[in-house]
């Protein structure tokens, strides 16, 4: 009996190591071990119950309830989480935002949901902070096309797969470049049946996870990832764009800007994002204040995860606009 128990523990440890340490999906483990996916899910649950897997719970830094209440009441949000940043670095702040976002996201997750995801560093930190789960019917869907790169762990396809692995679900990819050369090329690409089905599913998402970007050169995600040139970024800024969600640009008053990069982006548009019941936007730092304000005014985000510096900047900009 003892040997049998030891063999069982060894087997469970092997399954847990493949999932938690090596990052294999439940489907990959099932194929490797020649068992069903539901069996893998049961093994992982048993490993946690027997203490074979140690789940580390991350506790966030303190939040600022007064700023959370101000954001919720000013912009009619479902909720807001505002991190007390203190003297933490930008990278440490992103990690804290990821923990806050993961805890809120974890609290509203149920099996069978469709989760739309864009891309960004804060979302990457959120996924890293998520506790492993066994939600085999959860579906992760890309909101915006991206080429995917092992050198860019915050890119769309990689984030989708990482989140699917963490939740024990599966994902649908947009096998398409983020930006195509012309609006005409975009229309041709959008007629591809596989791409069309993924976008159609993304439009039905129960929850959307989006990064809120900025057109400042040092922070502008599309520029940093090499999807637009310096000249294109300058034209976008000259058009009045102050942020990006799913590569779609909007003005400070929340209006969508009909500029060329929007017509060349493959994925859902801002109108679709605004119709999703719960849209969690994650971004921090005062330089992103204008971008966050545009997202809130346009109703593209109804759950905001940010830090106190960004929150103060957003509220100050909103008050200054009202004063004029």
C-alpha positions, 0 to 999 in steps of 0.5 A, spaced: 500 500 500 505 504 501 509 503 495 502 504 491 501 511 495 508 513 493 507 511 486 501 516 486 504 521 489 510 521 484 505 521 478 501 527 481 508 531 482 510 529 475 503 532 472 504 538 477 511 539 474 509 539 467 503 544 468 506 549 473 514 549 472 514 547 465 508 551 463 505 545 459 497 546 457 492 541 460 491 538 453 499 537 452 499 533 458 494 529 456 497 527 450 503 526 453 501 521 458 495 518 454 490 520 458 484 525 458 484 532 459 479 531 465 483 526 468 489 531 468 484 536 471 483 531 477 490 530 478 492 537 478 486 538 483 488 532 487 496 534 487 493 541 490 489 537 496 495 533 498 500 539 498 504 536 493 503 543 489 505 549 493 500 555 491 503 562 493 498 567 494 501 574 493 498 580 497 498 587 494 500 593 497 496 598 500 490 601 496 487 608 496 480 608 498 478 615 497 481 615 490 477 609 488 471 612 490 472 618 486 474 615 480 468 610 481 463 616 482 466 621 477 466 616 471 460 611 473 465 605 473 463 598 476 469 599 480 476 601 481 483 599 484 488 604 486 495 602 488 499 606 493 505 607 489 510 610 495 517 610 492 516 603 488 519 603 481 515 603 475 517 596 474 515 594 481 508 598 480 506 594 474 507 588 478 503 591 484 498 592 479 498 585 476 496 583 483 491 587 484 488 586 477 489 578 478 485 578 484 479 582 482 479 578 475 479 571 479 473 574 483 469 574 477 471 568 473 466 562 472 467 556 468 464 557 461 466 564 460 469 567 454 475 572 456 478 577 450 485 579 451 489 585 448 496 585 450 501 589 454 506 589 460 501 590 466 497 584 463 503 580 463 504 581 470 496 580 472 497 573 469 503 571 472 500 573 479 494 569 477 493 562 481 492 556 477 485 554 476 482 548 472 476 552 468 477 547 462 471 551 459 474 558 459 476 560 452 481 566 451 480 570 445 485 575 442 482 582 441 487 584 436 492 581 431 499 580 433 505 576 430 507 573 436 514 573 438 518 569 443 522 576 445 516 579 446 512 576 452 507 581 452 504 580 445 497 578 444 498 570 442 503 569 448 499 572 453 493 568 450 496 562 451 499 564 458 492 565 461 489 559 458 495 555 461 494 558 468 486 558 468 486 551 465 482 553 459 483 554 451 484 559 447 483 562 440 488 565 436 488 571 431 493 568 426 494 575 423 499 581 423 497 586 428 498 592 422 497 590 415 500 595 409 493 598 407 486 598 409 484 594 402 489 589 405 485 589 412 479 588 408 481 582 404 484 579 411 478 580 415 474 575 410 479 569 412 474 565 415 478 563 421 480 570 423 472 572 422 470 566 427 475 569 432 473 576 431 466 574 432 467 570 438 471 576 441 465 580 440 461 575 445 466 576 450 464 576 457 470 580 460 475 584 456 482 585 459 486 591 455 492 595 456 491 602 456 497 605 452 500 612 450 503 615 444 509 618 448 515 615 445 518 612 451 511 608 453 508 607 446 507 600 446 506 599 438 512 603 437 516 599 442 514 593 439 516 595 432 509 595 429 509 603 427 515 607 425 517 614 429 514 618 423 507 614 424 507 615 431 508 623 430 503 623 425 498 619 430 500 624 436 499 630 431 492 627 430 490 628 437 491 621 439 493 620 446 492 612 447 491 605 445 486 600 446 487 594 442 491 599 437 484 603 436 486 610 438 481 615 441 481 623 442 481 626 449 474 627 449 473 619 448 471 620 440 474 615 436 479 618 431 479 615 424 486 615 422 490 610 417 492 606 423 485 604 425 483 602 418 490 597 418 489 594 425 486 587 424 481 585 430 475 588 434 474 596 434 473 600 440 465 600 439 465 592 440 470 593 446 465 598 449 459 593 449 463 588 453 459 587 459 466 588 463 472 591 461 478 591 465 483 596 464 490 596 467 495 602 467 499 606 471 504 612 472 502 619 471 504 620 464 498 615 462 493 620 465 491 622 459 490 616 455 486 613 461 482 619 461 480 618 454 479 611 455 474 612 461 470 618 457 469 614 452 466 608 456 471 603 453 473 601 460 469 600 466 473 597 471 480 601 472 486 598 475 491 603 476 496 607 481 495 613 485 499 617 481 495 616 475 489 616 479 490 623 481 493 626 474 486 623 471 482 627 476 486 633 475 485 633 468 478 632 468 477 637 473 481 642 469 476 640 463 470 642 467 473 649 469 474 651 462 
